[in-house]
Amino acid sequence: MRTAVVLSLCFLSVVSAQQSPLRGLTPDEITAENLLVAQAACKQNYSDAPSTPSSETDSRLRAAVKEQLAGNTAAADKLLQQLPPLAAGDFHFCFGNLDRAAAAFNAAATPEAEMRLLAVLTAQRRRPESLALAEKLLKAQPNDPSLLAARAALLLEDANSSQVPAIIADLRKSLAALPQNFIAHANLGRALLLSSDPRNAHASVSEALSLYPEYLPALITRATLEFATGQFSLAVSTTSDILRLRPQNVFARLLQGAAYLNQNRVDDAEAVYTEALRLDPANREALYQLGYTQFRKTNIDEARKSFEKAYAATPPDLRGLIGLVEIDSAQKQFDQALQRLDAALKKEPANTQLLTARANVAVRAGRLDEAAAAYRKLIVADPKNFNLQMSLGEIFRQKADWGQAVEAWKAAALIQPNNPVPLISQAMAVEQAGRLAEAAAIYDRILKLDGSNVIALNNYANYLANQGKDLNLALRHALRAAILAAGDPAINDTLGYVYLKRKEPKEAIKIFERLTADFPKVALFHIHYADALRQNGDAAGAARECATANPAITADAEKADFKTMCPVLP
């Protein structure tokens, strides 16, 4: 008999419901899917003619299943009364009578019955009892592949990062003994996805689908993997396959809509979300995403209705409120946006999502002092929040308060010491404040962390060129920046400027000739080109470029360069 193998499918009925890019299938949804698969396999198993002579119990169980499938309930019940508890439990499991199946397996009180009971408890979503029973059975049979897969699936439901390696090891050990277990392959794919190993996750999910092409959780995982790795066309294709099998599956529609949005196929996304809401009118994710899609299409009235419905849902989706605030802000109705948020904050005064949204609106409204105070309040509650410190620094940058901006970004750098972003922000702020040597020291520090940081390479090279110090190092940095950011005019301008400082006008001319042709209205490029031509002995060409630059000058820095490099002109 194949009963133990068939029922072992239910051992694997729980898998972590990850939110990538949306919430994913929930454990309940996956359990229901696996139960359908297991019950179908169970019914098929007992409907098929046995490959070997059957026992009397097996013959009666097969007969009872056939009578039940034919609708002859009375005849099935009569046969059922003649079955021992273990076989009766199998019958009840096949037809979804899980409470009666559990009672029968408990009555049987054998190790084999406990294996069956584990499948039932898992299907009933009695997770603590399932885990306890799995651990008990594994003490007696520590290498049993079905039990290893069962425990791994149960643990995977809410696994933290420290548990995932052991889960992966158990699933691999199980699959070495039971390589045809497609649910274990799918669960291994999910575990590998949690461990940030998308390549091997995809391989495991593909193996699951090669064994059972219509297995919904594996298809969903494959589509999620494709979305997460930016393969949006493939995600659309896979979700289309899912919807051919399960046209009522709302999650597949939500995932497909997100893939369409990432392809800028906004009309297709709107159609998908509209259909999702036809199937599930109260679906908060679909309401919000439809509103967001309509907002992107500048269909403001419809977007407002969708966001209002999302916020009015039970429980309310705060993203709906944030969507309404975004509409208000886009229409410069900042007072109305703040009133909405203040009303919500009266109900949830400590809600960080609302407090952050309010601070952001204050920034957009130009109320920078109010925004700074809001961010400081948020930081007091969450002092290790990197994004809050970065946002506070940006507010002070907008106020040209370089000192406080630097302090905020220093705090951010302490939180993430290997992240170059707060260091770049610090360096550019102190540069704006005229503290050039201090900025240079920060750029040097950044390059020790990340030798390919284009901004640090460029700005440090520019500093060294201005100081006339270590022009060989300046050239190395400028060349590397130009390679990494090929075609960037500002980066190429720095490289040309370094050549000017090194008195290599021929190299500088090549760069500025191209820049002035591509960007004829940028005065600084003409000024630098003039200096290169002058160094090369072409006074007429230099005068021509200075004359071209003069009417295009807009910035004070360009005026200073013009006076230095084009003294022959007024």
Order of alpha helices (4+ residues) and beta strands (2+ residues): alpha-alpha-alpha-alpha-alpha-alpha-alpha-alpha-alpha-alpha-alpha-alpha-alpha-alpha-alpha-alpha-alpha-alpha-alpha-alpha-alpha-alpha-alpha-alpha-alpha-alpha-alpha-alpha-alpha-alpha-alpha-alpha-alpha
